[in-house]
Every structure is written in C-alpha cells, then in structure tokens.
Amino acid sequence: MVPPKTPKPDGKQLLPTESEPTLLFAIKELLGGSIDFDEWWDEWKKGFYPRQQTTTNYKQVDWKIPKFTDIAPNSKSGCRTIEYWRDRDAQESSVILSGTPSDLVRHIIQLEYEGGAGGTSSISGKNSKPPLAGFPAIKLIFVQPLDQFSKNQTAPVMGTKIIRCVGYTESDRVAQFGSAEKIKPSDVKKWSTAIAKIFNNYKWSKGRGCLSYSGLSARLQGLEGYAYSKTRADGIALFTAMLKIFDRKPDDLCFFWSENNKPEEKYKVVQAETVVLGTKQKLAALRPIADVTFDSAWLVLPSKVTIPMVKRGVVVYK
C-alpha cells in the first residue's frame, strides 16, 4: 500500500487564525521589542492628550509632565537604562529604571499607580531612603554674562541647582520631637557667608554631558540630582562646591557620567520655533553650551517663604 503524499506547505497554512497571535509578534513580545519606547513616551508625557471624549478621573490639568534621560547610552547589554522623573520640576525625585522597552513602560506605569496621578514626588526604593522634600533648600542661580551671548541670542542661558539643608526644619513641632534641628538665623548667616566665599565669580560650564550624583550618600547629604556640564570634571567641581557649603565632601562612588553618541545631532544649536497667541516664539535650546556665572542664592523653606542669602558674592541676608 502506497502511503499518501504529505502536501507541501504553501505558506497559507502558516498563517494564524484570527484568535492566534503571529509567531513574530510573540517573539517580539518576549524580547520586549514590540513597543517603540520613544513613540510611547511622546504620548505618555502629554498624558495621552488629546484623548477620546470619554469620562476619566485623570484630568489634563492634574497631569505632571515627566521627563527622562538615558544614563547608559553605550550599554551593550540589550537593556535601556534611564533616570526617570514623574514630575520634571521635582529634580530631587527620580528613580533609575532599566530593561527592555516593555519593561520600562511597565515600570513607569507602576510608579504612576503607586504615586497617584496627583502626587508631587515619588520615593525610590519603596521608602528605603529618606525623602528630601520637607527640608529647607538652598537654591543657587547662575546666569550667562551678557558679553558672552552668541549671535542672534536674545536671552541668557541660566542654571539652577538645589541642595537641601538635611537635618534642619522650620517647624517647632518637628524640632520638639528631635527629628531635626530648628533652623536659626545664625545657621543661615553661616551658610550665606560660605556661599559668598565659595561661589564668588564661580563659573558652571554647562554642556551636553550629564553627571548624576545619586545614591544613599548623596541623598543623606541633601544633593541627589544631576547637572549638565561640558566634562565630567566640571560636573564634579560643581557638586563639590555645593557640598562645601556644609563642610561635606562628595562620595566618588555616587557619580555617574553619561553623554549622547552624537550630541551635535541630538542637541542642535538652531532653536525651534512655536506660535504662542499668534506670535512666533523661540523655544529654549536643548542642553546649550555656555559658561554661566553664579548670580544669587536663596533659602527656600517648606512653608514657601523665600529668603535672599547672597547676591553676586555679597551676603544680603540680614
């Protein structure tokens, strides 16, 4: 008896049914490659707006605009590692995320679930590190000198850095429980004097590289954050100067330097334009290269009271 011939596959037999995913899709899903993270991010940062006209508890006015930066652009592991901020204005509140595009999306959405849409900050490590919000903060402002403007530049490049006064409080109740020391005028005077000495004519060389200072040591020092700078050494010098206000030194193991492979293409000098109320406006350049000089320092209290400390090397706190 002659066995029946096995029919040759014609390709159509390999097609899935309507209820089955394709093999290619399954493989991509397993590898985490089915999501274009950058495309997803463009939608996420806007709060998926405009949305379909359906009822939702997430109002556009409540949305905190997030941001991220790649901190390991040269990694060959196949994973993407980013530093992520739920609120781009809360510079001290960031977390490190790593994985495939699908992993990153899951991490970010989970952070939103844990923090809530109306949250103002997130604490990494599930409360394993002490929060910095609530401590008084010293805000340092840097401004590009007018005589260093480039051609067609209409506004100065500016820079702001914040360091928390860890261990101090303006609250009598908090001080009563011994959780922190009540801040005194003599403390502010001492810090102001130190700032005037350390930052007199200080220049921060802003650039396209990113130096982050992160970890338990950095957090306990009140200075967990990052700075765009021309070189790693420029960034370290800035963080070292800031810590010197409190007679502290940086932990070398907390520094991480990253930069884009093609910064000239990624951060073009030409400023983009937009139309605001019928008038063309130039958008701020991304990571401009400029030397910004120390201008002033302010003490910002949790009660939102802002006190001037130093102006161009002169102590103005009374």
N, C-alpha and C positions, 0 to 999 in steps of 0.2 A: 504494500500500500504506500503510495507516494504521499508524504506529508504535505499539508497545504503550505503554499508560499506565504511568508510573512510580508505584508505590504510595506513598501518603503515609506518612511515618513515624508510628508510633503510640506512640512512647515506649519500648516494649519493645525495639525494635531498638537503642536507645542503651545498653541495659544491658550491662555487660561479662560475659564468660564467667567461669567460676569461677577461671580461671588469670590473668585480667587485673585489674589494679587500676583503680579508678574514676578518671576524669579529675580529679574533685575531689580525691581523695586524692593524685594525682600532683602537682597544683598546690600543694596544702598542703605536700607533702613538699619541693618545690622552694623554697618560700617559708620553710621551716623552721617552719611553724605547726602541724604535726601533733602536736607534743609540748607538753603543758601543763607548763612547767618547774617551776612551784611544786608541782604534784601529784607530779611525778617526784622533786623534792627531798625531799618528805616521806617518800618511800620510801627514797631514797638515804641520807639522814642516819642512818637506823636500820640501815643495812646490809641493806635488803630483808628485815627481820625482822618477824614470824616467816616463815621460809622453808618451802618444801616439804621434807618429810623425805627429803632425798637427800644423798648424800655430797658434801662441798665442802671445799676447802682453806681457805676463808675462815671462820674461827671467829668467833662473835659476840664472844668475849672479846678478840679481837685488833683489833676494829674501832675506828678512831679517829674520833670524832664530828666531822664537818666543820662549817663554817659559811660564810656569805657575806653580803655587804652590797651593795646597789645603790649605785654611786658616781656614776651619771649618770641620776638618775630623770627629769630634764627633757629628755633627749635626744629629738630628732625624727628621728633617722636611721633608725629602724626596728630598730636593734640594741639589745640589752640589755648593759650593761657592769657587771660585778660584780668585787669583790675577794673572792678565794676562799682559804680555809684548809683544808688537808687534815685538820689537827688543830686544833680550836678553842682548845686550850690552848697551842698554839705560836704566840703572837701575832706573833713576828718572821718567821714563814714564811708568806708569802702571795704570790699572783700575781694579775695583772689579766687577766680574760677578757672577751671581747666577741663578740657575734654574735647569731644567731637562737637560739631555744630549742634546736633540734637541734645547733647549733654548740656551745653551752655544755655540753650533755650530752656531746658527743664530747670536748671539751677536758678536762672533769673526769675522765672515764673514762681518757683518755690519761695524765693526771697520776697516776692510781692505778696504771696499768700501769708507768709509769716509776719511780714511787717505791716500789711494792710495798705490799702490804696491811699489812705490819708496820713500815713506815717511820715515823719520828718527825718528819720535816720534809722539805720539798721546796725546791729551789733554782730560782728562776725564771730565765728566760733561758738555760737549758741551761748552767749553770756560768759564765755570763759575768760574774756578780757574786760577790764573795767571801762565803762563808757567815758568819753571825754566831754560830751555835751553836759553843761551844768557847771563846769569850772570856768572862772573868769578867763578871758582870752586877750592876748596882745596881738593887735593887727598892725603889721608893718606894710607901708605903702611905698612903692618905687615908681618913679616916673622918668621917661626918656627926656633928656635935655632938648630944648628947642633947637639948639645949634647942631644937633645930630639927626635931624629929620632927613629922610631920603626924599628924592624927587617925587613930587605930587602927593606927598604925605600930608594929610590935613589934621591928624590927631596924634598925640603921643602914644607910644606903646607903654602900657602900665603893667605893674605886677603887684600882687598882694600875697602875703604869707601870714599864717596864723600859728601861734604857739599857745597852748593852754597853760594856765598857772595851776598846775596839778597840786592838790593838797590845800588849796585856798578856796574860801567861799565868802560870799557877802551875806549869807543867811545866819542870823543869830541862832536859829533853831538847829541848823546843821552843825554849827560850831559847838553848841551846847552838848551834843551827843558825841563830840570828839571825832567826827567823821572827816573834818577838815579844819584848818586854822582860819579864823576870821581875818580877812584881808584888812590891813591897816594903811593909813596914809604913808607911814614910813616905808612899807613894802613897795608901794607904787613909786615913791621917790627914789628908792634904791634901784628899782628896775629901770626907771626913766634915765637915771644917771648912767647906768651900764649901757643902755641903748645908745645914748648920745655919744658915748666914747667908742663903742664897737662899730656903729653904723655911720659915723660921720664921714661923708663923701664915699660911702660904700657903693660899689657897682655890682649889680647882679647881671651877669652875661646870659641873657635869655637866648635860647636856641631851640633846635628841633629834637634834641635828645631828651629823654625823660629819666630823671633819677628819683626813685621812690625810696622812702625811708619808712619801713614797716616791720612790725613785729612787737613782741611784748615789751622789749626795752624801749622802743620808740614810743609806744602807747603810754607807758608809765612816765616817760619824760614829757608827755604832752605834745609830741611832734610827729604824729603818724600822718604822713602825706607824701606829696611829690612836688617836683619843681622841674620845669622845662629849662634846659641850660645848653650852652654850646658844647661843653665837655663834662665828663663825669667829675673831674676835679672842681669845676665851677660849682656844680650842684653840692658837692660835699662841703665846699667852703661856705656856702650859704647856710646849710643846716648846722654846721659847726658854729658859725657866728650867732645863730639864733639860740642855740643851746647855751652859749656862753653867757647869755643874759642871766641865767640861773646857775652859773658856775658848773655846768654839766658838760660832758663830752659824749659824742655820738658812739654808738655801738657799730663797729665796722661790719658786723655780720647782718645788720639790718638794711644795708644799702643794696639796691638793685638797679642797674643801668640798662636802658633799652633804647633803641633807635630804629627807625624805618630803614629798609634796604635802599630805597630810592627817595630820600627826603625832598629832593628838588622837584620831583614829580608829585609827591604826596602833598606837600605844602608849598604850593606855588605862590610866588611873590605877588602876582596880579590879584587884586582884591575883587571878589564877586560883588555884583550889584543887585539890589532888590528895590521894589517900589513900595514906599510907605506913604499912605494918604496922598497918592498921586505924585509923589516926589521921589526921584531916584536917590537912593542912599547906598553908600559903600559899606559892605559888611567887614567886620574886623578880620584881619589876616590871621590864618591859622599858624600858630607857632612862629611868630615873627622873630627874626634875628636882630637883636638890639641890646645895647647896654642901658639898663635902667638904673637910675641913681636913687638912693634912699631919700625919701621926702618927709615922711612923718610916721609917728607911732601913736596908736590909740589903745586904751584899755576898754574892752567891751565886756560888760557884766551880764549875767544871765537875765537880769531884770530889764535888759535892753538899754540901760544907761551907758553912754559912750563918753569917755573922759580923755581929752588930749594929753599926751605924755611928752612927746618930742617933736620938734619941727626943725628939719634940716640941721641937725647937730646941736640944737639948743633945747634944754629942758624947759617945757612950758607948763608942766604940772605944778600946781600951787598947793 
